[in-house]
């Protein structure tokens, strides 16, 4: 059975959306944000397990990817995780607010508007990741989690994932449509 693993490169999982695209105007911004939201929806609805492995910083889109995944690991280190849009002069997209509402702990969700970035242990407490591993144990943890996920009954996993994720899929889809309108 397949397990999709999204792993960052050394020092960065994802720095988020390309800020230069936002400078090109509303159409380019709409297209980019919509494509990011559609990727989140694909992960939420993907029939196989999706694991993210944050090997470094995970700013907004990276944090969205982690929140959409079925299993989330992080490398321990001097990294920062979170939704920092307001700290850099952007508004958190409504689809991301809905994703965060479903996935983060209530105290962490309450701080989304503050643009707070957190270290790996804070990301664990907030709900961005399920485990934080030191470098010498990360590969073993990835292998163990992938084996655990592969051992699950496929049809049962897919049906349960659909049930668990249906409310967030509906809320993310509705928010995307309300805020960003028609197709990509």
C-alpha atoms as one frame of an Amber mdcrd trajectory, in Angstrom:
protein
   0.000   0.000   0.000   1.120   3.516  -0.765   1.982   6.280   1.677   2.718
   9.726   0.225   5.586  11.430   2.052   6.151  15.165   1.622   9.600  15.913
   2.997  11.383  19.234   2.939  15.011  19.879   2.205  17.545  20.658   4.918
  16.458  23.719   6.868  13.131  24.315   5.131   9.899  22.426   4.713   8.108
  25.255   2.918   8.491  29.014   3.047   4.927  29.466   1.864   3.471  31.358
  -1.039   5.764  33.370  -3.304   5.446  36.954  -2.028   6.567  38.291  -5.434
   3.374  36.870  -6.963   1.292  38.976  -4.555   3.050  42.055  -5.980   1.817
  41.178  -9.489  -1.755  41.986  -8.579  -5.041  40.401  -7.577  -5.401  37.932
 -10.473  -1.962  36.407  -9.945  -2.569  36.338  -6.192  -5.968  34.707  -6.619
  -4.539  32.041  -8.917  -1.669  31.179  -6.563  -3.774  31.082  -3.384  -6.479
  29.064  -5.123  -3.913  26.514  -6.340  -2.543  26.224  -2.790  -6.024  25.708
  -1.373  -6.809  23.124  -4.044  -3.639  21.243  -3.080  -4.834  21.231   0.537
  -8.202  19.860  -0.579  -6.469  17.142  -2.611  -4.421  16.081   0.413  -7.485
  16.066   2.659  -9.337  13.900   0.153  -6.421  11.735  -1.006  -7.387   8.061
  -0.569  -3.972   7.033   0.791  -2.138   8.245   3.885  -0.159  11.469   3.499
   2.766  12.168   5.824   4.628  15.462   6.081   8.191  15.614   7.357   9.200
  19.138   8.308  12.985  19.244   8.069  13.106  22.957   8.754  10.962  26.078
   8.740   7.291  25.763   7.781   5.638  29.088   7.153   2.078  29.528   5.995
   1.735  27.143   3.055   4.069  24.687   4.779   1.938  24.917   7.897  -1.191
  24.392   5.768   0.381  21.256   4.265   1.147  19.894   7.717  -2.371  20.625
   8.944  -3.854  18.748   5.985  -1.675  15.625   6.387  -2.601  12.390   8.138
   0.738  12.080   9.929   3.149  14.925  10.670   6.742  14.632  11.831   9.244
  17.398  12.484  12.991  17.474  12.816  14.082  19.050  16.081  16.046  22.223
  15.493  15.968  26.034  15.407  12.965  26.043  13.059   9.813  28.118  13.160
   6.318  26.901  12.283   3.073  28.761  11.898   0.781  31.163  10.146   2.704
  34.431  10.184   0.696  36.327   7.556  -0.355  39.186   9.846   3.267  39.699
  10.914   4.225  40.338   7.268   1.223  42.464   6.301  -1.076  39.813   4.848
  -4.471  38.533   5.899  -4.764  34.809   6.596  -6.917  33.356   3.788 -10.311
  32.181   5.010  -9.672  28.627   3.746  -6.591  28.509   5.999  -8.572  29.843
   8.965 -11.039  26.973   8.488  -8.237  24.417   8.193  -6.577  25.792  11.344
  -9.917  25.827  13.189 -10.295  22.093  12.564  -6.695  21.065  13.225  -5.047
  23.299  15.840  -5.604  23.193  19.581  -8.060  25.897  20.729  -5.325  28.046
  22.367  -3.155  27.835  19.229  -6.087  28.652  16.977  -6.897  31.697  19.125
  -3.402  33.040  18.324  -3.653  32.722  14.515  -4.414  36.435  14.161  -1.242
  37.261  16.138   1.020  35.842  13.408   2.820  33.696  15.966   5.647  31.435
  14.856   6.705  28.657  17.195   9.552  26.232  17.679   9.088  22.486  17.073
   7.937  21.775  20.636   5.396  24.594  20.409   4.256  23.220  17.038   3.744
  19.840  18.713   1.621  21.364  21.487  -0.341  23.461  18.975  -1.150  20.527
  16.694   0.968  21.319  13.639   2.983  18.121  14.169   2.470  14.764  15.880
   6.098  14.158  16.877   9.427  15.985  17.000  12.486  13.823  16.374  16.211
  14.475  16.733  18.246  14.176  13.535  19.658  10.756  14.407  16.143   9.281
  14.829  14.194  11.062  12.090  14.685   8.509   9.304  13.735   5.659  11.646
  10.628   7.538  12.768   9.611   8.148   9.145  10.059   4.466   8.311   8.146
   3.333  11.406   5.250   5.713  10.740   5.077   4.741   7.063   5.017   1.053
   8.056   2.274   1.733  10.594   0.204   3.547   7.981   0.801   0.856   5.339
  -0.404  -1.809   7.784  -3.839  -0.186   8.052  -6.692  -1.697   6.090  -6.841
   0.443   2.940 -10.618   0.646   2.399 -11.234   1.258   6.104  -8.576   3.979
   6.193  -9.990   5.717   3.121 -13.591   5.585   4.370 -12.628   6.821   7.834
 -10.400   9.585   6.436 -13.325  10.713   4.301 -15.602  10.829   7.367 -13.029
  12.632   9.503 -12.080  15.150   6.818 -15.492  15.813   5.258 -16.335  18.705
   7.628 -12.987  20.452   7.023 -13.213  19.795   3.263 -16.661  21.402   3.202
 -15.528  24.390   5.274 -12.293  24.907   3.299 -14.183  24.595  -0.018 -16.888
  27.039   1.047 -14.317  29.541   2.332 -12.277  29.256  -0.855 -15.326  29.848
  -3.030 -16.587  32.755  -0.904 -13.240  34.538  -0.758 -11.636  33.702  -4.097
 -14.574  32.842  -6.350 -14.588  30.845  -9.611 -12.048  28.373 -10.980  -8.288
  28.641 -11.122
